[in-house]
Amino acid sequence: MGQVTVTVSSRRYQVNCDDGQEAHLVRLSRYLDKRAAELNAAVGHVPEPMLLLMVGLLLADELSDAYGELDGYRSAARGNGDHSSKEATDAELAARIDSVTARIEALVERAE
């Protein structure tokens, strides 16, 4: 089992993870730290538990938006009962999924 030290809001944490996941966990923690810094800059200093809760809620909101968009695309594709255009619908759905994936990857890259 791997272990990595991450820093969020100037505080270090030891975190266990699956072997090979250390770099991924560090990347995620950097994103979390960045969002915490943005919140601190926007609202001023808040106690750490409240800060981490607020960051968690922001991230959950971002993820919820991405999943909601993806569900909308899936629903639109399922609602199309015309089987003759199934290939076009599948291609459109794939393109939309790629778009959502790109947005999520862009969020992760911003964190790096």
Sequence and secondary structure as in RCSB ss.txt:
>XXXX:A:sequence
MGQVTVTVSSRRYQVNCDDGQEAHLVRLSRYLDKRAAELNAAVGHVPEPMLLLMVGLLLADELSDAYGELDGYRS
AARGNGDHSSKEATDAELAARIDSVTARIEALVERAE
>XXXX:A:secstr
 EEEEEEETTEEEEEEE TT HHHHHHHHHHHHHHHHHHHHHH    HHHHHHHHHHHHHHHHHHHHHHHHHHHH
HHHH   GGGHHHHHHHHHHHHHHHHHHHHHHHHHH 
